[in-house]
C-alpha cells in the first residue's frame, strides 16, 4: 500500500495527503513509499485455534465410535420381555425405598437391560452369573437365574446393587465387598435369606475375593459385617 512518511514527525500518511495529518508539514516533495501491511493477529492464537479444532475432531470421532459400539451392543442382544421389565422395576423400587437413590436413578433411567448376551459378552465370556454389566455403556444383561433363582424382589435388588457398582466403574472385588457391606441396609440378611442359592453363592464369592470380611467369630471365619 502506497504511503508518505512525514520527514518531521514520522507519521505514515496516505499517498493522497499533501500535508502531514499530525504536524501539517508539506509532503509535496516526499517520495511515495510502498509499505507492506503488518499482521495485527499474533501467531499464537492461530495455533490455539488449530489445536482446538484438532481436539474437537478427536472428541467428535471418539463420541461417534462410542455411540457405534453402544448401538452394536443393543443390536446384537435382545430386549427384556414386558413381564421381566416389570420385575426389574419392582427390584429397583426396593433399592429406592431403602435409600439407594443414586443407584436406583442410574438403574431406572440410564441403563438398558438386555435378556441375551451381546457380541462383547460372547467374546470375553463369563462365569455362571445372575447379570453382566458393560461399562461404560451402561448395558446390563440379566440372565434367567436373576428371575428364577432369586426368591423375591429384595434378593433381585441385591443383585442389581452389585451391578450398580460396576456401572460406576468398580471392579468385581469392590462390587462384592460393597454389596456385602450394604446388605443389612437393603434388608438382605442371613436370618431371612441365609439358605437361598443367591445368598450362598454370593457369600462364597465374597469370602474368596474379600477374605478380610470373614475373619471374625470364634472360628475366625465368620462374617464380620454381621458382628
C-alpha positions in Angstrom: 0.0 0.0 0.0 1.4 3.5 -1.0 2.1 5.9 1.8 4.1 9.0 2.5 6.2 9.1 5.7 6.5 12.5 7.3 10.1 13.5 7.5 9.5 15.6 10.6 7.2 13.5 12.9 7.5 10.1 11.2 3.7 9.6 10.8 2.8 7.5 7.8 0.2 9.3 5.7 -1.9 8.2 2.8 -0.2 9.0 -0.6 -3.0 11.4 -1.5 -2.3 13.7 1.5 -0.4 16.9 0.7 0.3 17.9 4.3 1.1 15.7 7.3 -2.0 14.9 9.3 -0.1 15.4 12.6 2.3 18.2 12.2 0.9 19.8 9.0 4.3 19.9 7.2 4.1 19.8 3.4 4.5 16.4 1.9 4.7 17.6 -1.6 8.4 16.7 -2.1 8.2 13.5 -0.1 8.6 10.3 -2.1 5.7 7.8 -2.2 6.8 4.6 -0.5 5.2 1.2 -0.6 4.6 -0.1 3.0 3.9 -3.8 3.5 0.9 -4.3 5.8 1.8 -5.9 9.1 -0.3 -8.6 10.7 -2.1 -7.4 13.8 -3.0 -11.0 14.7 -0.3 -12.8 16.7 0.7 -16.3 15.7 -0.1 -18.0 19.0 -4.0 -17.6 18.8 -3.9 -19.1 15.3 -2.1 -22.1 16.7 -4.5 -22.3 19.6 -7.5 -22.3 17.2 -5.9 -25.1 15.1 -5.3 -27.1 18.3 -8.9 -26.5 19.4 -10.2 -27.7 16.0 -8.0 -30.8 16.2 -9.2 -31.6 19.7 -12.8 -31.1 18.5 -12.3 -33.6 15.7 -10.8 -36.1 18.1 -13.6 -35.8 20.6 -16.2 -35.9 17.8 -14.7 -39.1 16.4 -14.4 -40.7 19.8 -18.1 -40.0 20.5 -19.1 -41.4 17.2 -17.1 -44.6 17.8 -18.6 -44.9 21.4 -22.1 -44.5 20.0 -21.4 -47.1 17.3 -20.1 -49.5 19.9 -23.1 -48.9 22.2 -25.6 -49.5 19.4 -23.7 -52.7 18.4 -24.3 -54.0 22.0 -28.0 -53.4 21.7 -28.3 -54.7 18.1 -26.6 -58.0 19.0 -28.8 -58.7 22.0 -32.5 -58.9 22.8 -34.6 -56.7 25.0 -36.4 -58.0 28.1 -40.0 -59.1 27.7 -42.6 -56.9 29.4 -43.1 -59.1 32.4 -39.4 -59.2 33.2 -39.2 -55.5 32.8 -41.9 -55.1 35.4 -39.9 -57.5 37.8 -36.8 -55.3 37.3 -38.8 -52.2 38.1 -40.0 -53.8 41.4 -36.4 -54.6 42.4 -35.3 -51.1 41.6 -38.1 -49.8 43.8 -36.8 -51.8 46.7 -33.4 -50.0 46.3 -35.1 -46.7 46.1 -37.2 -47.4 49.3 -34.0 -48.5 51.1 -32.2 -45.2 50.4 -30.1 -46.3 47.4 -31.3 -43.3 45.4 -28.2 -42.8 43.3 -28.1 -46.4 42.3 -31.8 -46.5 41.7 -31.7 -43.4 39.5 -28.9 -44.9 37.2 -30.7 -48.3 37.0 -34.0 -46.7 36.3 -33.1 -44.0 33.7 -29.6 -44.7 32.3 -29.4 -48.5 32.0 -30.5 -50.6 29.0 -31.4 -54.1 30.3 -31.0 -57.0 27.9 -32.2 -60.6 28.0 -29.4 -62.2 26.0 -25.6 -61.7 25.6 -24.3 -59.1 23.2 -21.3 -59.7 21.0 -18.9 -58.4 23.6 -20.2 -60.7 26.4 -20.0 -63.6 23.9 -16.4 -62.7 23.0 -15.0 -62.3 26.6 -17.2 -65.0 28.1 -18.1 -65.1 31.8 -18.7 -67.5 34.6 -22.1 -68.5 35.7 -23.7 -65.3 36.8 -27.0 -63.6 37.5 -26.2 -60.5 35.5 -23.4 -58.9 33.5 -22.6 -55.2 33.0 -20.9 -53.5 30.1 -19.1 -50.4 31.5 -19.1 -47.5 30.4 -22.0 -48.2 28.1 -24.5 -48.9 31.0 -25.8 -52.0 29.4 -26.8 -54.8 31.8 -27.7 -58.3 30.7 -30.0 -60.2 33.1 -29.8 -64.0 32.9 -32.6 -66.4 33.7 -31.1 -67.1 37.1 -31.8 -63.5 38.0 -35.6 -64.1 37.7 -35.7 -67.8 38.7 -33.1 -68.3 41.5 -33.7 -65.1 43.4 -36.5 -65.7 45.8 -38.0 -62.2 45.8 -37.6 -58.5 44.9 -35.2 -57.8 47.7 -32.8 -60.5 46.6 -33.0 -59.2 43.0 -32.3 -55.8 44.4 -29.1 -57.2 46.0 -28.0 -58.4 42.5 -28.8 -55.0 41.0 -26.9 -53.3 43.8 -23.9 -55.4 42.9 -24.2 -54.5 39.2 -24.6 -50.8 40.1 -21.0 -50.8 41.5 -19.9 -52.0 38.0 -22.0 -49.2 36.5 -19.9 -46.7 38.4 -16.7 -48.3 37.3 -15.9 -50.6 40.2 -14.3 -54.0 39.6 -15.6 -57.3 40.8 -13.9 -57.3 44.2 -15.1 -53.8 45.0 -18.6 -54.7 43.9 -18.7 -57.9 46.1 -17.4 -56.0 49.1 -19.7 -53.0 48.6 -22.8 -55.2 48.3 -21.9 -57.4 51.3 -21.3 -54.3 53.5 -24.7 -52.8 52.4 -26.8 -56.0 52.6 -28.3 -55.2 56.0 -29.4 -51.8 54.9 -31.1 -53.4 51.9 -32.8 -55.9 54.2 -31.0 -58.8 52.7 -30.0 -60.6 55.9 -28.7 -64.1 56.9 -31.7 -64.6 59.2 -34.1 -64.5 56.2 -32.0 -65.4 53.2 -29.1 -67.4 54.6 -30.2 -70.6 52.9 -31.0 -69.2 49.5 -29.0 -70.0 46.4 -28.2 -66.4 45.7 -27.0 -65.8 49.3 -24.8 -68.9 49.4 -23.2 -68.1 46.0 -22.6 -64.5 46.9 -21.2 -65.4 50.3 -18.8 -67.9 48.7 -17.7 -65.5 46.0 -17.2 -62.6 48.5 -15.3 -64.7 51.1 -13.0 -65.9 48.3 -12.4 -62.4 46.8 -12.5 -60.4 50.1 -11.4 -62.7 52.8 -10.9 -59.9 55.3 -14.7 -59.7 55.7 -14.8 -63.2 57.1 -12.2 -63.3 59.9 -14.4 -62.8 62.9 -16.1 -65.1 65.4 -14.6 -67.9 67.5 -13.7 -69.9 64.4 -12.1 -66.8 62.7 -14.2 -67.4 59.5 -17.5 -65.7 60.4 -19.0 -62.7 58.7 -17.5 -59.5 60.3 -20.3 -57.3 58.9 -22.9 -59.1 61.0 -20.9 -58.9 64.2 
